[in-house]
Amino acid sequence: MEYVTDALVLRGVDYKDNDKILTLFSAERGKFTAGIRGVRKNGAKLRFSAEPFAFCEYVIAEKGARRTVTGATLHDGFYSLRTDIEKYYAACAIAEVCAIVLPEGLPGGRFFIDAVNAVKNVAYADEKLALVDFLLSALEFSGFRLDLSSCGNCGGEILPDQKAYFDFSSGRFSCETCRVGTRVSGCTLELLKARSGMAHEEELLTSDAPVRALRLLRTYFCGRTESDLPALGEYLKLLLGN
């Protein structure tokens, strides 16, 4: 059987002398692996389609449980990711999140579109905000959506001039009176509201808000999924100069 699908390369592993095994993510077929022959040779016709983060239309030959890439047409190679170390690690973080939250073969649907857009925005726009948006999407896809609407304890509104707290076990923010969880900056909560399309205080969106939000989201994601995000950790180190 042979079929065509748009897919994003999440990972490539060298195999034999000149082949690779790709981990691909598509809307219809979710995460799956496929071999691709001869792409490590100089001048290989399909070399572009085995590069990290390549977004292509792939022709896949399937025989039993084995899949092989037999053709590809490039949509975008996102080549700028290979020349900017911060953007590269940000894109790696997207790939590792996908690897964690996607069961083999589960259709990606809307989350596939979010992943492709995230890589695109990392390559061509502000990678910090692209990562915040994608982590929010990944948490929702995984069933761990953040509750940003009100205090998770009393149900009251968390006012911008109040101290806010975050409970990493429940994914809920609480107000200054309830104080459930760890103290977080007001700019962190307001940025998360802004990126979720909610009403927010624009003047509280400081320049360091995206980094603060990413640190919170990484800790929460890793705790709920019992995983690690080393590429995101390296990205944050680069931003913080560590």
Contacts in CASP RR format, 6 or more apart in sequence:
PFRMAT RR
TARGET T0000
AUTHOR 0000-0000-0000
METHOD contacts of the structure
MODEL  1
MEYVTDALVLRGVDYKDNDKILTLFSAERGKFTAGIRGVRKNGAKLRFSA
EPFAFCEYVIAEKGARRTVTGATLHDGFYSLRTDIEKYYAACAIAEVCAI
VLPEGLPGGRFFIDAVNAVKNVAYADEKLALVDFLLSALEFSGFRLDLSS
CGNCGGEILPDQKAYFDFSSGRFSCETCRVGTRVSGCTLELLKARSGMAH
EEELLTSDAPVRALRLLRTYFCGRTESDLPALGEYLKLLLGN
1 61 0 8 1.000
1 62 0 8 1.000
1 63 0 8 1.000
2 59 0 8 1.000
2 60 0 8 1.000
2 61 0 8 1.000
2 62 0 8 1.000
2 70 0 8 1.000
3 59 0 8 1.000
3 60 0 8 1.000
3 62 0 8 1.000
4 57 0 8 1.000
4 58 0 8 1.000
4 59 0 8 1.000
4 60 0 8 1.000
5 26 0 8 1.000
5 27 0 8 1.000
5 28 0 8 1.000
5 29 0 8 1.000
5 57 0 8 1.000
5 58 0 8 1.000
5 60 0 8 1.000
6 26 0 8 1.000
6 27 0 8 1.000
6 55 0 8 1.000
6 56 0 8 1.000
6 57 0 8 1.000
6 58 0 8 1.000
6 75 0 8 1.000
7 24 0 8 1.000
7 25 0 8 1.000
7 26 0 8 1.000
7 29 0 8 1.000
7 55 0 8 1.000
7 56 0 8 1.000
7 58 0 8 1.000
8 24 0 8 1.000
8 25 0 8 1.000
8 26 0 8 1.000
8 53 0 8 1.000
8 54 0 8 1.000
8 55 0 8 1.000
8 112 0 8 1.000
8 115 0 8 1.000
8 116 0 8 1.000
8 119 0 8 1.000
9 22 0 8 1.000
9 23 0 8 1.000
9 24 0 8 1.000
9 49 0 8 1.000
9 50 0 8 1.000
9 51 0 8 1.000
9 52 0 8 1.000
9 53 0 8 1.000
9 54 0 8 1.000
9 55 0 8 1.000
9 56 0 8 1.000
10 23 0 8 1.000
10 24 0 8 1.000
10 25 0 8 1.000
10 31 0 8 1.000
10 95 0 8 1.000
10 98 0 8 1.000
10 99 0 8 1.000
11 22 0 8 1.000
11 23 0 8 1.000
11 52 0 8 1.000
11 95 0 8 1.000
11 99 0 8 1.000
12 20 0 8 1.000
12 21 0 8 1.000
12 22 0 8 1.000
12 23 0 8 1.000
12 50 0 8 1.000
12 52 0 8 1.000
13 20 0 8 1.000
13 21 0 8 1.000
14 20 0 8 1.000
14 40 0 8 1.000
15 21 0 8 1.000
15 35 0 8 1.000
17 40 0 8 1.000
18 37 0 8 1.000
18 38 0 8 1.000
18 39 0 8 1.000
18 40 0 8 1.000
18 41 0 8 1.000
18 44 0 8 1.000
19 35 0 8 1.000
19 36 0 8 1.000
19 37 0 8 1.000
19 38 0 8 1.000
19 39 0 8 1.000
19 40 0 8 1.000
20 35 0 8 1.000
20 36 0 8 1.000
20 39 0 8 1.000
20 40 0 8 1.000
20 50 0 8 1.000
21 33 0 8 1.000
21 34 0 8 1.000
21 35 0 8 1.000
21 36 0 8 1.000
22 33 0 8 1.000
22 34 0 8 1.000
22 35 0 8 1.000
22 36 0 8 1.000
22 50 0 8 1.000
22 69 0 8 1.000
23 31 0 8 1.000
23 32 0 8 1.000
23 33 0 8 1.000
23 99 0 8 1.000
24 31 0 8 1.000
24 32 0 8 1.000
24 33 0 8 1.000
24 34 0 8 1.000
24 58 0 8 1.000
25 31 0 8 1.000
25 98 0 8 1.000
25 102 0 8 1.000
25 108 0 8 1.000
25 112 0 8 1.000
25 115 0 8 1.000
26 32 0 8 1.000
26 58 0 8 1.000
26 108 0 8 1.000
26 112 0 8 1.000
27 107 0 8 1.000
27 108 0 8 1.000
27 109 0 8 1.000
27 112 0 8 1.000
27 113 0 8 1.000
28 107 0 8 1.000
28 108 0 8 1.000
29 105 0 8 1.000
29 107 0 8 1.000
30 102 0 8 1.000
30 105 0 8 1.000
30 106 0 8 1.000
30 107 0 8 1.000
30 108 0 8 1.000
30 112 0 8 1.000
31 98 0 8 1.000
31 99 0 8 1.000
31 102 0 8 1.000
31 103 0 8 1.000
31 104 0 8 1.000
31 105 0 8 1.000
31 106 0 8 1.000
32 67 0 8 1.000
32 104 0 8 1.000
32 105 0 8 1.000
33 67 0 8 1.000
34 58 0 8 1.000
34 60 0 8 1.000
34 67 0 8 1.000
34 68 0 8 1.000
34 69 0 8 1.000
35 67 0 8 1.000
35 68 0 8 1.000
35 69 0 8 1.000
36 46 0 8 1.000
36 49 0 8 1.000
36 50 0 8 1.000
36 68 0 8 1.000
36 69 0 8 1.000
37 68 0 8 1.000
38 44 0 8 1.000
38 46 0 8 1.000
39 46 0 8 1.000
39 47 0 8 1.000
39 49 0 8 1.000
39 50 0 8 1.000
40 47 0 8 1.000
41 47 0 8 1.000
46 69 0 8 1.000
46 71 0 8 1.000
46 72 0 8 1.000
48 54 0 8 1.000
48 56 0 8 1.000
48 72 0 8 1.000
48 74 0 8 1.000
48 77 0 8 1.000
49 56 0 8 1.000
49 58 0 8 1.000
49 69 0 8 1.000
49 71 0 8 1.000
49 72 0 8 1.000
49 74 0 8 1.000
50 69 0 8 1.000
51 77 0 8 1.000
52 81 0 8 1.000
52 82 0 8 1.000
52 91 0 8 1.000
52 92 0 8 1.000
52 95 0 8 1.000
53 77 0 8 1.000
53 78 0 8 1.000
53 81 0 8 1.000
53 91 0 8 1.000
53 95 0 8 1.000
53 119 0 8 1.000
54 74 0 8 1.000
54 76 0 8 1.000
54 77 0 8 1.000
54 78 0 8 1.000
55 74 0 8 1.000
55 75 0 8 1.000
55 76 0 8 1.000
55 77 0 8 1.000
55 78 0 8 1.000
55 116 0 8 1.000
55 119 0 8 1.000
56 72 0 8 1.000
56 73 0 8 1.000
56 74 0 8 1.000
56 75 0 8 1.000
57 72 0 8 1.000
57 73 0 8 1.000
57 75 0 8 1.000
58 69 0 8 1.000
58 71 0 8 1.000
58 72 0 8 1.000
59 69 0 8 1.000
59 70 0 8 1.000
59 71 0 8 1.000
59 72 0 8 1.000
60 67 0 8 1.000
60 68 0 8 1.000
60 69 0 8 1.000
60 70 0 8 1.000
61 67 0 8 1.000
61 68 0 8 1.000
61 70 0 8 1.000
62 68 0 8 1.000
76 120 0 8 1.000
78 91 0 8 1.000
78 119 0 8 1.000
78 120 0 8 1.000
78 122 0 8 1.000
78 123 0 8 1.000
80 87 0 8 1.000
80 123 0 8 1.000
80 124 0 8 1.000
81 87 0 8 1.000
81 88 0 8 1.000
81 91 0 8 1.000
81 119 0 8 1.000
81 122 0 8 1.000
81 123 0 8 1.000
82 88 0 8 1.000
85 238 0 8 1.000
86 127 0 8 1.000
86 235 0 8 1.000
86 238 0 8 1.000
86 239 0 8 1.000
87 122 0 8 1.000
87 123 0 8 1.000
87 127 0 8 1.000
89 231 0 8 1.000
89 232 0 8 1.000
89 233 0 8 1.000
89 234 0 8 1.000
89 235 0 8 1.000
89 238 0 8 1.000
90 122 0 8 1.000
90 127 0 8 1.000
90 128 0 8 1.000
90 130 0 8 1.000
90 131 0 8 1.000
90 232 0 8 1.000
90 235 0 8 1.000
91 119 0 8 1.000
91 122 0 8 1.000
91 123 0 8 1.000
91 127 0 8 1.000
92 231 0 8 1.000
92 234 0 8 1.000
92 235 0 8 1.000
93 131 0 8 1.000
93 229 0 8 1.000
93 231 0 8 1.000
93 232 0 8 1.000
93 233 0 8 1.000
93 235 0 8 1.000
94 115 0 8 1.000
94 118 0 8 1.000
94 119 0 8 1.000
94 122 0 8 1.000
94 131 0 8 1.000
94 134 0 8 1.000
95 231 0 8 1.000
96 229 0 8 1.000
96 230 0 8 1.000
96 231 0 8 1.000
96 232 0 8 1.000
97 134 0 8 1.000
97 135 0 8 1.000
97 138 0 8 1.000
97 221 0 8 1.000
97 229 0 8 1.000
97 232 0 8 1.000
98 115 0 8 1.000
98 138 0 8 1.000
100 225 0 8 1.000
100 227 0 8 1.000
100 229 0 8 1.000
101 111 0 8 1.000
101 138 0 8 1.000
101 141 0 8 1.000
101 142 0 8 1.000
101 225 0 8 1.000
102 108 0 8 1.000
102 111 0 8 1.000
111 137 0 8 1.000
111 138 0 8 1.000
111 141 0 8 1.000
114 133 0 8 1.000
114 134 0 8 1.000
114 137 0 8 1.000
115 134 0 8 1.000
118 130 0 8 1.000
118 131 0 8 1.000
118 133 0 8 1.000
118 134 0 8 1.000
118 137 0 8 1.000
121 127 0 8 1.000
121 129 0 8 1.000
121 130 0 8 1.000
121 133 0 8 1.000
122 130 0 8 1.000
122 131 0 8 1.000
126 210 0 8 1.000
128 210 0 8 1.000
128 211 0 8 1.000
128 214 0 8 1.000
128 239 0 8 1.000
129 195 0 8 1.000
129 210 0 8 1.000
131 214 0 8 1.000
131 232 0 8 1.000
131 235 0 8 1.000
132 191 0 8 1.000
132 192 0 8 1.000
132 195 0 8 1.000
132 210 0 8 1.000
132 213 0 8 1.000
132 214 0 8 1.000
132 217 0 8 1.000
133 195 0 8 1.000
135 214 0 8 1.000
135 217 0 8 1.000
135 218 0 8 1.000
135 221 0 8 1.000
136 146 0 8 1.000
136 192 0 8 1.000
136 195 0 8 1.000
136 196 0 8 1.000
136 217 0 8 1.000
138 221 0 8 1.000
139 145 0 8 1.000
139 146 0 8 1.000
139 217 0 8 1.000
139 220 0 8 1.000
139 221 0 8 1.000
139 224 0 8 1.000
142 224 0 8 1.000
142 225 0 8 1.000
144 171 0 8 1.000
144 220 0 8 1.000
144 221 0 8 1.000
144 224 0 8 1.000
144 225 0 8 1.000
146 171 0 8 1.000
146 172 0 8 1.000
146 173 0 8 1.000
146 192 0 8 1.000
146 196 0 8 1.000
146 220 0 8 1.000
147 170 0 8 1.000
147 171 0 8 1.000
147 172 0 8 1.000
147 173 0 8 1.000
148 173 0 8 1.000
148 189 0 8 1.000
148 192 0 8 1.000
148 193 0 8 1.000
148 196 0 8 1.000
148 198 0 8 1.000
149 198 0 8 1.000
150 156 0 8 1.000
150 157 0 8 1.000
150 158 0 8 1.000
151 157 0 8 1.000
151 158 0 8 1.000
151 172 0 8 1.000
151 173 0 8 1.000
151 174 0 8 1.000
151 175 0 8 1.000
151 178 0 8 1.000
152 167 0 8 1.000
152 170 0 8 1.000
152 172 0 8 1.000
152 173 0 8 1.000
152 174 0 8 1.000
152 178 0 8 1.000
152 180 0 8 1.000
153 172 0 8 1.000
153 174 0 8 1.000
153 175 0 8 1.000
153 178 0 8 1.000
153 180 0 8 1.000
154 174 0 8 1.000
154 175 0 8 1.000
154 177 0 8 1.000
154 178 0 8 1.000
156 175 0 8 1.000
157 175 0 8 1.000
158 164 0 8 1.000
158 173 0 8 1.000
158 174 0 8 1.000
158 175 0 8 1.000
158 189 0 8 1.000
159 175 0 8 1.000
160 186 0 8 1.000
160 190 0 8 1.000
160 201 0 8 1.000
160 204 0 8 1.000
162 175 0 8 1.000
162 176 0 8 1.000
163 176 0 8 1.000
163 179 0 8 1.000
163 183 0 8 1.000
163 186 0 8 1.000
164 173 0 8 1.000
164 174 0 8 1.000
164 175 0 8 1.000
164 176 0 8 1.000
164 183 0 8 1.000
164 184 0 8 1.000
164 185 0 8 1.000
164 186 0 8 1.000
164 188 0 8 1.000
164 189 0 8 1.000
165 173 0 8 1.000
165 174 0 8 1.000
165 175 0 8 1.000
165 176 0 8 1.000
165 178 0 8 1.000
165 179 0 8 1.000
165 180 0 8 1.000
165 181 0 8 1.000
165 182 0 8 1.000
165 183 0 8 1.000
165 184 0 8 1.000
166 172 0 8 1.000
166 173 0 8 1.000
166 174 0 8 1.000
166 181 0 8 1.000
166 182 0 8 1.000
166 184 0 8 1.000
166 216 0 8 1.000
166 220 0 8 1.000
167 173 0 8 1.000
167 174 0 8 1.000
167 180 0 8 1.000
167 181 0 8 1.000
167 182 0 8 1.000
168 181 0 8 1.000
168 182 0 8 1.000
168 219 0 8 1.000
168 220 0 8 1.000
168 223 0 8 1.000
171 220 0 8 1.000
172 180 0 8 1.000
173 184 0 8 1.000
173 189 0 8 1.000
174 180 0 8 1.000
174 181 0 8 1.000
184 212 0 8 1.000
184 216 0 8 1.000
185 209 0 8 1.000
185 212 0 8 1.000
186 204 0 8 1.000
187 204 0 8 1.000
187 205 0 8 1.000
187 206 0 8 1.000
187 208 0 8 1.000
187 209 0 8 1.000
187 212 0 8 1.000
188 209 0 8 1.000
188 212 0 8 1.000
188 213 0 8 1.000
188 216 0 8 1.000
190 200 0 8 1.000
190 201 0 8 1.000
190 204 0 8 1.000
190 205 0 8 1.000
190 209 0 8 1.000
191 200 0 8 1.000
191 205 0 8 1.000
191 209 0 8 1.000
191 210 0 8 1.000
191 212 0 8 1.000
191 213 0 8 1.000
192 213 0 8 1.000
193 199 0 8 1.000
193 200 0 8 1.000
194 200 0 8 1.000
194 202 0 8 1.000
194 205 0 8 1.000
195 213 0 8 1.000
211 236 0 8 1.000
211 239 0 8 1.000
211 240 0 8 1.000
214 232 0 8 1.000
214 236 0 8 1.000
215 236 0 8 1.000
218 229 0 8 1.000
218 232 0 8 1.000
218 233 0 8 1.000
218 236 0 8 1.000
221 227 0 8 1.000
221 229 0 8 1.000
222 228 0 8 1.000
222 229 0 8 1.000
END
